Amino acid sequence: MGNTDTKLNFRKAIVQLTSKSQPIDASDDAFWEQFWCEHNTPVQDVFALVPANEIRKVRDVMPTNLATLCYKATERMVRAVDNSCRTQGEQQTVLNCVRLLTRILPYVFEDVQWKDFFWSSLPSGGEKEEPSSGSVPLAQSLLNAICDLLFCPDFTVVGYRKSGPEKAEELNSIDSCEYIWEAGVGFAQSPPRNGNMDARRTELLKLLLTCFSETMYRPPTASDEPNRWIVHFTSADNRHALPLFTSLLNTVCAYDPVGIGVPYNHLLFTDTLEPLVEVCLQILIVTLDHDITSNGPAQSSAYIHDDSTIADNLFINYLSRIHRDDDFQFILKGVTRLLNNPLVQSYLPNSTKRLHCHQELLVFFWKICDYNKKFLYFVLKSSDVLDILVPILYHLNDSRADQSRVGLMHIGVFILLLLSGERNFGVRLNKPYTATVPMDIPVFTGTHADLLITVFHKIIATGHQRLQPLFDCLLTILVNVSPYLKTLSMVASIKLLHLLEAFSTPWFLYTAPSNHHLVFFLLEIFNNIIQYQFDGNSNLVYTIIRKRQVFHALANLPTDAAGIARCLSNRKGGSGGGGGSGGGRFGSSQAAGAGRNFAGQDDAADYQQRKAALTASGTGSTPGGGAGDESEDDSSTTLAARTGRLGLRDADGVVVAGGQTPADEDARSDIVEESMEGSHPAQAAEPGTLQATLLDTPNIAQITEKESAHPSDLASPLSGAGEGGELAQPTAIQTSDEEEPDAKVSDSPSKTPSPLRRAVAQRGSLRVTPAPGHPGNAPVKQWQPSPEWVQSWRSKLPLQTIMRLLQVLVPQVEKICIDKGLTDESEILKFLQHGTLVGLLPVPHPILIRKYQANGGTTAWFRTYMWGVIYLRNVDPAVWYDTEVKLFEIQRV
C-alpha cells in the first residue's frame, strides 16, 4: 500500500470520528485498527493529519468516540507488552499509538469535565483481552505499558541472547536493572549505541511528558495539587522506577555533544542522542518537582523536605541518597560539560555543536543541590564550583536585555543565592579568573569575585525593567560572599561604589518604602570587607576615600518634611540636588528598582531615568551628564591627573546647607572601559518571540534565613533571626563596640512595616498588593515618606566603620600627597597596602549569612518556570502549542 493511500485512510478514519451520527462501536476492530496498523505515519504527519479543531469537535460533540480511541490505543499498547513486542509490525503499531496519544492527550487535559477520565477503570464488558484489568485505571495501564516498553529488548534496549530453553524473555517479567541505558551511577557497563532505539525511547518519553503535563492545565493556585500521573510513575507501584531513574540520570550526565572534537561533525551526522538527552532532562526535573508541596505553601520558611514527602516520591528518594564521591564527580562533570557547551570557543566558526538545554540543566542542578546537601558540599569542596559559576554569569550577562529570558535570569540568580550561603563559595571566588569566553563586560585583571561583581553591576545598570525584583537577591549574594573576598580589582571596587552612589540618591530612597534596603546591603558589603579583609583590598579603600562625599551625604540625609519634599521635587525637575549624589537624575523606576512598583505599573520614561542615573555614574549634579553611555570611559582625564585631586580639601565632607557636599570634579566614572575582544552587546528579544509568564519573584525575606557565620555564636539570639512568610520585622543587631547607642548593623533594615507587600501567587510582571489591613478593592494611595519613617532607618545606617576609616586615612593620604607631591595613583595604593587600622576600627560586627530556605513561593515559581520552558522548547512536534494552558500565559514580546 502506498504511503499516500495510508495517509488518506488515516485521515478518513479521523473524519469519521466526528461525522458519524452514532458513536462507533468499541468492538468494531476493523475501524479502530486503521489508526495504528499497517502504516508508518511519522509524528509530524500525525500532528498535521489530526488538527486541533477536530480533536476538540470529537471531544465536545462525540465524547464517546474520543474515549474509545484513547482506551483502544492504550489497550493496544498493553497487548503489545503482553506479546513482548517482538515483531516489526507490533513495534510499528506501538509507535503509531504513542504518536496518536501524544497528539490527543493535551486536548483531554484542556477540558475540566475530562479530568477523571483516565483515572476511571477500563470498561470490562465484552472485552476478552483483559479480564483482570477492570479495576486498574486507564492512566495506570498506560504508564505501566510505557515503562515496560522503555526496557523492551530489540525495541528500546539491546537484547542479550540467552542460550537454553528459555531464551526469549517475557517483557512482563524482565529484570530491567540489567538493561539500564547508560553507565554511570549504579551501573558499570555502557551498552552499544543504536540510533533507532534512541529515537524510540525519545518518542515514548515524549508521551510520558505529555501525560505529566496535566499540571499545565491547572491555574497557578491549584498547581500544588499532586499530579496523579507523576505520583504513580514515581511510586513503588512502578516496578521500573529505579532503572528508569538511573537510565535518565546517566543518559544526561554521560552525554558529550562534542565527542572527540572533529570540527563540523554535527553537520555530517544526525545526533539521535541530543533529543533523547533533552527529554530525559525534562522528565527528570518534572518528576523531581512532584509532591514536594504536599505540606502546602503556607508553611513558608518552616518548610522542609521531610522523610514522608521524600519517601512517597522514589525519584527524590534515590536522588537524595546518592553519596559516593565517584557518583558526585560523574554528575558534576556531566552537568558542567553541558552547561559550558555554549561557551566553547574555536577558531572555526560554528564548528562545534551548540546545545540549548541550559535552562533545564540549571533547574536540574538546583534540584540536586536542594535534595542532596552532600552533593552541594561536594561541589563547593573544590574549584569545580567555578565551572558552574562562569556559565551562569555568562547567561545572566547575555540575557540581561532580553525580556523573554527573564526566567533564565531568575534561576541563575537563585542558584548563586543558594551557593552563596556556604562559606566555601566565597573562598573559591578568590581564584584568579582568566577570560576564556568573550563577555560584554569591561576588561579586568582579577578573580572570579571581580567577574561576579562586574556582571551584577552590568545587570543592575543596563538590564530591563523586569529584572528589578532581583536587585535584593543580587546584593544579598554579594553580602554573603563579601567577608571572604581577599582582593578586589579597581574595576570591581568602582562598580560597587557606583551602585551605592546611585542607590543613595535621596529622592530614590524616599520614593518607595523599602528602597533603603539596597543601601543597607551595600554598606554591609563595605563593612565586611573593611573589617575582615582590609589588608588585600587597597583598591576598594582607595575608591571609598575618593568617593567619600557619598558617605557624608548619606550621614546627612534630610529628615525634616521640607527637606524630604525638596528631594522628591528635585527628581521631577530632573536637575541635580539632594545629598550631592546625583539627585535628580535617578529615575523613578529605580524605585521599582527593587521591584517595588505600584500596582504593577511599568513607566518607561522613569525606567530611562533610572538607567541614566546608573550609567552616568558621576556624582556631579549636571543634569543628564553622560546619561545613556554605559561604557563609562574616561578619555578626558588620565588616572594620574585624577589622583592629584585627592588633595582637594573641599570634598572632604564639608557639608553645606541642605545636606549637599560640593560635587567631586569627576563628572564621569573612574576608569577607561573596553569590552572584551570578540564580545557582542546583550541583545533584546526579537519582536514576536514567545515567552511564558512567570509567578512573582518571592521576597528576599521569604526565601532566606539569617545565620551567624561564627559557629560559636550559634547560641546567641541573632542566629535565630529567621523570617516568616510575610515581610519580616528586621532585627537590628547591636555591635559590640563602645560607639553611640544607635551604632547597629541592621539587617533587613526598616522597622516600619511596608504598607504594601508583594503578591507571591500572581502571574505576569511583579505587582504589589495592599497589606492585609487594607481593603482589597480600595484604590492604592501613593505612598508618602514621613520624617519619622526616614529617621527610623537613617539612625541605623551602619556608617561607623567607614566613617572611622575615612577619619583616620583621609588626612594621612592628603598629607603624603602634599609632602611628596604625589600625582600617581600607584604610590597611594602602595601606601594603603602597607597601612593598618588595627585597634582603630570599631570591634568587628558578627558576620551574618542569609541562607536560602526552601519555601512554597519558590517551589511554585520553579514549577511555573519549568513547564513554561518545556512548553516553548518542544516545537518538533509542538505538543502543547495552541492548547489552553492555565498555569501560565504565552505572550509575544
N, C-alpha and C positions, 0 to 999 in steps of 0.2 A: 504494500500500500504506500503510495507516495506521501511525502510529508505534508503536501498541501491538502490532500484528502483528509489526513488525520486531523489537521488543524480545523478543517471545515466541520468534521463530525463533532469535534470537541466543542466548537463554537455553537453548533446546532443544539447540543445537549444543554449548554448553559442557557440558551434562549428558551428551551422547553421548560426549564425550571420555573420561569416567570409566566410563560404564555398559556400553559395548561390551566383549564378552569378547575380541575380537581387535583388534589395532592397526588403525587406519583407514589405508587405503592412501594414500600420498602423491600418487598420480596421480588420486585422486577429487576433481577440481577442484570439482564441484558442492557437495560437503560443505565444503571449506575456504573457498570463496568466501563462504559465509554469514557468516563472521566480519568481512569488510570491504567487501563490495559491497552496493549497493542500499539502504544505510541510513545515517542520520546519528545516531549514538548519542553524546551528549555524554560527556565524560570522566568526569563524576560518575556517570553511568548505567553506564558500563563498569565502574567500581570496584564499584558496587552489584550488577551482574549477574554479576560474576566473583568470588565470595567466596574468601577466603584458604584456607579448609579444602579447597575443591575444587581449587585450583591445587596444593596440597600433595598431594592424593589422586592427581591425574593424574601428578605428578612421581614419586610413590613407587610407584603401582600400575601406571600405564601410561606409563612414561617415553618410549616411542617416540612416543606421541601429542603429548606436550609438545614433544619435539624437532622433530617435523614442523611443529607450529604455529609455533614460533619461526623455523624455516627458511623456511616458506611466506610468513610475514609479511615477513621480510627480503627474500625473492626478489621479492615483490610491489612493495616499495619500489624495489628495483633496477630492475625493469621500468618503473616509472613514470618513473624518471630517464632510462632509455633512450628513452622516448617523449616526453621533455622536459616531462612532467606538464602538458599544455596544457588538457585538458578538465576541466570541473567535476566529472564523475564520477571521473576519475582522481585529482583533488585530494582529493575526499572519501574515496576508498579509502586514500590515503596517510595522512590524519588518523586513520582508523579503525585502521590498522596501528600507527601511532605510539601511540595510546591503549592498545591491547591489549598492546603490548610494554612500555610504561611500567608497566602493571599486573603483568605476569608476571615481568619480569627480577629484582626483589628476591628472589623465591622460588627462582629458579635459583641466585642467588649464595649463598643461605642454606645450600644443601646442598654439602658439600665434594666429593662424588662428581661434581658437575656442573662442577667448577672449570675443566676444559679444554674443555667442550662448545663454547663459542663460538670457541675457538681451533683447533678441528678444521676440516678443509676441507669445503666444501659437497659433498653427495652428487652424483656426476655421472651415475650410472646412469640412463638413460632420461630425463634432463632435457634437453629440446631447447633450452630458452630460453637457457641459459648454458653452452655447451660449454667456454668458456675459463676458467670460474671454479673449476674443480676444485681448483686449488692455493691459492685465496685463502681464508683463514679466514673463517668466518661473521661474526665481530666486525668484521673489516676491511671486508667488504661493507656491513655495517650502518652503520658510521661514515662510509664514503665516500658512501653514499646520503644520510645525514642532512646531511652538509656540502654536497653538491650541491644538495639541496632548500632549504637556507638561502639560496641565491642563485638561486632559480628565478623568472624573470620572470613576472609576473602571479599568482604564488602567494605568495612571500615578499618579493619586491622589485618595484618599479615597472618594467615593461618599457619599453625605449626602442624605439619603432617605427622600423625602418630601411626606407628605400626601396630599390628594386632587386630583382634576382632572389633574393638570399639574405636575404630579410627576416626569416625565423624562424631564430633562433639555436638550435643544438643545445646542450642543457644540458651534455652531456659536454665540450664544447669552449669553453664560455663563459669570458670573462675576468672573473672575479668581482671583480677590483680596481676595475672600473668600477661595481660595484654595492654598494660599502661603504654601510652603513646610515645613517651619520650623519657630518656634517662634524666635523673636529677634527684629531687627529694624523694627518698624512699624507694628508688628503683634504679638499678645499675645498668641494664642493657639498653642500648639505643637501637630500636628496630629499624629496618631499612625503610627509606622514604618512598612513598608512592603517590604521585600527583593526583591520580584518580581518587584514591582513598582520602587524601586531604580535602578534595572538593566535596566528597560525600559527607565527610564529617562537618564541613562548613555548612552545608545545607541543613543537616539535622540540627546543628547548634542554632542556626538562624530560626528554625521553627521553635526551638526551646525558648529562645529570647523573645519570640513573638508571644508565646504562652505567658511568659513572665510580665509582658508589657501591659497587662491589665492595670497595673499601677498608674499608667499614663492617663487612664480614662476615669480617674477619680480626682475630685478637686483637692487642692493642697491641704485643706482642713481634714480630709479623710484619708490622706496618703499614708498615715501611720497605722491604718488597719492592716493586720497581717495579710499578705498576699498568699492565698491558699496554694497556688501553683508552686511558689518557692518553698512554702512550708513543707509540702510533700517531697519536693526534689531534694531538700537538704536534711530530711529526717531519716531515721533508721529504717523507715518503710522502703527507702530506695536502696536496694542491695548493692548498687554500684557507686554509692556516694563516695567512698574512699578512692577507688581507682579513677573516678571522674575528676574529683578534686585534684589528685596528683597529676593526671594527664593534662588538665587545663593549665595548672601552675607550671609544670615542666615544659610544656609546649611554648608558653610565653617566655620563660626565662632562658630557654636554650636557643632561642631564635637569634640568628646572626644575619641581618639583612645584607651585609657587605660580603660575607663569606671570605674567600681567600683574597679578595680585593681586586679581582680582574676588572679594569675600567669598563663601564657600559654593559656589564653582564646582565643588568636588569632589563636592558633593551633587547637583548638577544634571546633571553629565555623567560618564559612566563613563570612567575614565582607563585606557585599554588599555596605556599605556606603563609604568605602575608595575610590573605583574607581569613585563614584559619586562626592565626595568632590574634587578629583583631577581634574576632567573635569570641574566642576563648577569654580574652581580657574583659570583654563586655559582660559575658556570663559570670565571670569571677566577681566583678565589682557589684553586680546586681544581687548575686546570692549572698555576698558578704554584707550587703546593706540590710538584709531582711531581719525582721523581728527584734531589732535592737531597740526599737521604740515601744516594745510591748509594756515597758514601765510607764509609758505616757510622757509626753514632752513637758508636762507641767513640773516635773521634778527637777528640771534645770540643773543647777550646779551640783546637786546631791546625786546626780545621775551617773551610774556606774555600770560597767558590763558585768553583771553578777553571773555566778555559775549557772543559774537556771536559764538565763537567756542564751548563754553560750551552748549549754547542753542541748537545747532544742534544735539549734542550727549546727549540723555536723561540720559544715564548711568553716564556720567561725571557730568551732571547737578544734578542728585539725590545724587551722592556721595559728591559733593561739598556743598550740602545743609543740610546734617546731622549735627545736632547741640546739641542734648540733651546729657548731661553727661552720662546718663544711656546707651545710644546707643554707645557712645565712649567707655565706660567701657566694654560693650559686645564685640565690635570689637577687642579692645586691648587685652582683656583676651583670646579671641579665637585665635588671631594671636600668642600671646606669648605661649599659651598652645601647639600649633602645632610646633612652632619654637623650643621649648625646648624639644620636644619629643625625638630627637636622643640623647639628653644629659641625659635622665632619667637613673639613675643607680639603680640596685637592686642586692641583694646578689645571686639571682638565674640567671644564665647566660641565655640570650635570652628569659627571661620570659615575657618581655613587648613588645608590638607591636612597630615596628620601621617604621616611615613614611619616604618618600623620596621626598616630595614635597616642601622642604625648599627653593629651588631656586624660584619657582613660588610665594611662600609666601613672600619672600623678595621683589620681583618685585611688588607684591600687596601692601605691606606696603609702599614702595616707592611712589606708585601712590596715595595712600590715603593721605600721608603727602604732596605730591606735589599739589593735587587738593583741599585739605581741611586744610587750615592753622590752623583752630580751633582745629582740631584733633591733629596736630603736637604740639600745645601749651598744649593740654590736656595730651599728652604723657609725655611732659617734666615737667609737673606740680608736679609730684611725682617721687618716686624712681622706679616706674614701668618701666621707660625707660631702667633701668639696666637689666630687663628681656628680652629686645630686644638686648642690647649690648652684654651680655655674650654669647648667641648662635651665634651671628655674629662673635665674636672673636674666638669662638671655631671652626667655619667652616673656617675662614681665616687661623688659625694656622694649621688645619688639611689638608687644600688643598694646602698649600704653595709649596709642592714639586711635585704636580700633574698637568701636562700641560693640561690635559683635563678639569680641573676645573678652568681655568683662568677667565672664565666669572663670576663664583661664587665669586672669589676674588674681581673682579671689582664691582659687585653690592653691596657687603658688604662694601667696601671702600666708594662707592658713598653715601650709606645711612649714614655712620658715618660722611662724609663731610657735608651732609645736616643737621644732628643733631648738629654738632659742631659749626654751625653758630649761635646757640642760647645760650645765657649766661647760662641758666638753666642746659644745658647739662654738661658744665664744672663744675658747682657747685655740681651736682649729683654725679660726679665721685669721690668726696671725701668720699663717703660712704665706710666703710671697706668691703673688699672682703674676703669671706670665701669660700675656694675652695670646690665645690661640684662635679666638673667634672674633672677627670684626664686629664690634658693637658701637652703636651710635651714642657713645659717651666720650667725655674728654680723655685724652691720653694721660695716663699717670704711671708713676713707678711706685709700687706699694704692695699691700697684702690683699687677701680676699675681703678683709673688713673694709678696705677702701673701695673695692668694687661694689660691695653691698650698699655702702652709704651713697656712692655716686649714682647707682641705679635708682635707689629710693628717692634721691633728690630729683632725678630726671622725671620720675613718675609723678611726684607731687607738683613739680614746676610746670610740666608740659603735658600731663595726662588729660583725658577728657573728664567732663563733669561726673560721670557715673562712678569714677574711682574715689570720689571724695569720702564715702563711708569707710574707706580703707586707711585713711590717714592715721587714725588712732592705732590701728594694727601695725602699720609700718614703724611708727615711732616706738611702740611697745617692744617690737623686736630689737630696735637699736638700744633701748633702755636695758633690756635683758642681757645683751652681749657687752655693753659698754664697760663694765668693771674689768673685763679681761683683755681689752684692746691695748696692746703694748705700744704700737707706734702708728699714728695716723699720718697719712701724707698731707702735704699742703692742700692738694685739691679737695680731699675729703673734709679737712678742717674748715675750709672756706664754705663748702656746701652746707655743713651743719650750722655755721653762723648765719649763712644766708637764710636758712629756714627759720631760725629764731628771729632774725630781722623782720621777715615777712609776717610771721605769726604774732609778733608782739606789737604790731601796729595797733594803737589804741582803738580806732574805730572797729577793727576786726574783733578785738577782744570784747567789745561792747555790743556786737551785732547779734550774738546768739548765746544762749545760756551755758554752753559747755565748750566754747572755743578756747577758753583759757587752759583747758586740759592739755592742749598741744604744747603750750609754753612750759607747763609743769614737766611734761615728758622731756622736753629739750634741756631744761635746766638740770633735770636728774641725770641726763646723759653726761653733761659737762661736769657735774659734781662727782659722779662715779669715776670719771677718767682722772680728774684732778686729785681726788682722794686716794685712788688705788693704783693709778698708772701714770703718775706725774712724770717720772724720770724719762720715759721714752717719748713723751708727747709734746716736745717743744714747739712743733708746728701748730698744734691746737692752742697752746698757751700764748704763742705769738699772735695768733689770729684773734684770740679773746682780747688781748691787750690793744690790738689795732682797732677792734670794733667795740671798745669799752663803752662808748656812748649808748649802745643798745641796752646794756645792763643798767646804766644810770637812768635811762629813760623809763625802764621797767620799774625801778625802785621809786620813781616819782610820778607814776601814773596818776592822773587826776581822779579824785574820788568824790568831788563835790558835783552836785547836779548840773551846775553851769559848765564845769569842765567836761563832763560826760556829753552834754548836749553839743558842746563845741566840737568834740572829737567826731561825733556822729554826723554833724553838718559838714565837717571838712570833707568827708568822703563824697557827699553829694556834689560839692563844688569841684571835686577832682583835683584840688590843689593840695600842696603839702601842709603839714601841720601835725599837731599832736605827738608829743614824745620824741620827735626827731627820728622816728623810724620809718619815714616814708609815708606818713599819714595817709593822705587822700588817695594814694594810687592803688590801694589794696581793695579789689572788687568784692561786691557783697556775696558773690557765690563762693568766695573764700569762706564766708560764714557757713555756707553749705559745705565749705571746705572740709569740715569734719563730718559731713553727712548730716548736717542739721538743717536741712532745707525746710521751709514752712510749707506744709500741706502739699509737698511734692512738687513745688514749682521749680522749673529749670530756667533760670533767667540768663539767656545767652550773653547779654551785654555785661551783666555782673561777672559772668564767668570770664569774659575777656579782660575785665579789670583785674580780677584775681591773677590771671595769667601774667598780666603786665607787671603787677607788683612783684611776683616771684621771679620774673625774668629780668626786670630792671635792676634788681639786686643791690643797688647802691642805697645809701641812707640819706642822700641829699634829697631835698624836698622839691626838686624840679619836677613839675607835672609831667608825667609820662616819660621821664628821661630814660632812654634806652628800652622802653617797653617794646615787647614783641620780638626782641632779638635775643633768642635764648642762648646764643653762643658765648655771651659774656666775655668776648675777647677785649683786651685792654691795649690797643695798639698805641694809644697816645702817651702812655706813661710807662717807663721801664720800672722793673722791680726796684732797682737801686734808687731811682729818684723817689719812688713811693715810700721806701722805708725811711728816707730822710725826714718825712713828715711826722715820724714818731715823736719828734721833739716839740710838736705843736702843743703848747700849753693849754690853748683854749678848748681843746677837745677833751681835756682831762676831767670830764664830769662837772664842769662848771655849769650848773643848771640855771637857766633863765626862767623868767615867769612863764607859767602855763606848762611847766614840765618839759620844756624843749631844751635841747642842747644844740649848740652851733653845729651845723652839718659838717661831717667829715668831707674833705675835698674829693674823696673817691666818689665820683658820680656813678661809676660803673663797678663791676666786680673786679676781682683781685688777680686774676691770672689769665694768661692767654690760653684759650681753649681751642684745641683741634680735635675733631672726632677721629677715632681710629681709622687707619687706612683700610679701604675696602668696605667700610660700613655704609649702610643706607639708612636714611632717616625713617623713623617709625611711620607707617602709612595708616591713614584712616581706612575704614571698611569701604569696599566698593559699594556704590549705591545699589540697593536691591538685594544685598547679602541677607540671607535668612538668619535670624537669631531666635533663641528660645528665651522667654522671660525667666527671671530668677526671683526667688524669695528675697526679702530684705536681708541685708547683712546684719547678723546678730551683733548687739552692742559689745564692745570690748569688755565691759564689766560683767557681761553674762557668760563670756566664753573663757575668762581667765580667773585664776585664784592666786592671791598673793602668797608667796612663801619666802621665808628668810633663806638667804644663801649660806648662812652660817649654821652648821648643824648644832652648835652649842646654844643657839638662840631658839631652838625648836620649842622650848618650854615657855618662851616669852609670849606675851599676848599678841604681838604683831604677826606671829606665824599663823594664827588662826583667823587672820583678817580676810576671810573669804567673802565673796559677794554672792547674793542670791540672784534670782531671775530678774528682778527689777533693777533699774539704775541704782546701784548700791550707794548707801551713805559712805563716803570715803573715810578712811582712817588717817588722821594726821599722826605721824609718828614723831615723838619728841627726840631730838638728837641729844646725845649725852654730853654736849659741851656746855660751857658756862655762859652761853650767849643770852641775848634778850629772851624773855619768855615766849615770844612768837617765832623763835628760830626753829621751825619744824620742817621736816621733809614730808610734804603731803603727797599722798599717792594718787588718788583719783580725785582731783583736788577740790571740788567745791562742796561746802556743807549744805548749800542751798539745793533742795531737790528741784530738778528742772520741771517747769510746768508742762513740758512736752516729753513724751517718751517714744522710742521707736517702735514701729509695728513690726513684729518679727514674722507674722504669718501672712503678710500681704504680698501681692505679686508686683512685678514691674520695678521701676526705679524706686529708690527709697522714699517712703512717705513718713511723716511724723504725725502721730495721733495724740489727741488730748490725753493727759494723765487721768487715772481713774476718777479723781474727784470732780472732773469737769463733765458736763453733759455731753454725750457722744455727738449729738447733732448740733450743738451750739457752734456758731462760727468761731474759728480760731482767731483770737485777738493777737495783733502784732506784739511780740514780747518787748518789754522795755527794761533796760538795766536801771537799777536803783543804786544810790550811793552806798546803802547798807550791803547790798549784794557785792559790789565791787570791793568794798572794804573786807568782806568776809573771806575772800580768797587772796586779795593783794597782800594782806598781812602774813599770809602763809607762803608767799613765794620764796623758795629755798635759795636765796641770793647770798647768804652769809659767806659761804666758802669762796665764791667767785669774787665778792667784794673784798674779802681779806687778801686774796691773791693779787687783785689789782692794787690794793693799798700798799702791799709790800713790793711788787715788781715794777709798777709803772715808774716810780721815782728812780729806781736803780737803772732801768733801761734808758730813761731820759738822760740820766747823769752820764752813762757811758757814751751815749750818742753825742753829747756836748763835749765831754772831756776828750774823747778820741776822734771827734769829728766823723763819726761813722755815718756812711750812707749806704752801707752794704748789708742786705738782709742776712746773709750767711753769718756775719760776725755776731749779729744779735741772737740768731738761733744758737750759735755756739755758746754764747753767754748763758742763754736759757737752759741749754742742755746740761751745763755744769752747775746750775743753780739748785737750790734745795729750799723746800718750805717746811722741813721737819720742825715740829714744835710751833710753827707759826699759824697753821690752819686749825679750824675747829676740829674736835675729835671726830674721826670718820663716822659717818652715819652707817647704819646697817644696810647691807645690800639686799634689795627686795627683787625677787624674780616673780614675774607674772606668768604662771604656768597655764597652758591650755587645759580646760576641763571639758570632758565630754558633756554634751547637753542637747536637749531636744531641738534648740534653734539651729545648731549647725547640722544635726542629723537631717532635719527637714530640708535645709538648704542644699546639702550634698545630694539628697535623693532627687530633688528637682533638677539640679545641675546635671547630674549623671544621666538621667533619662533624656534631658534636652540634647546632650551630646550624642547619645545613642540614636535619637530621632534624626538628627541632622547628618550623622556620619553614614547612616545606612541608605545610600542612594541607588545602589545597583543590586537588587531591586529596591525601590523606595517603599519599604514595607508599610510605613505609617503615614506617608505623605498624603495630605488632603483628608485625613480622618479627623474626627472631632475630639482631639485630646483635651483633657481638662486640667492636667497637672500644671501646665504652663501654656503660654500663648506663643504662637510663631509669628514673628513680626519681620518686616523688611526694614533694613537700616535706611 
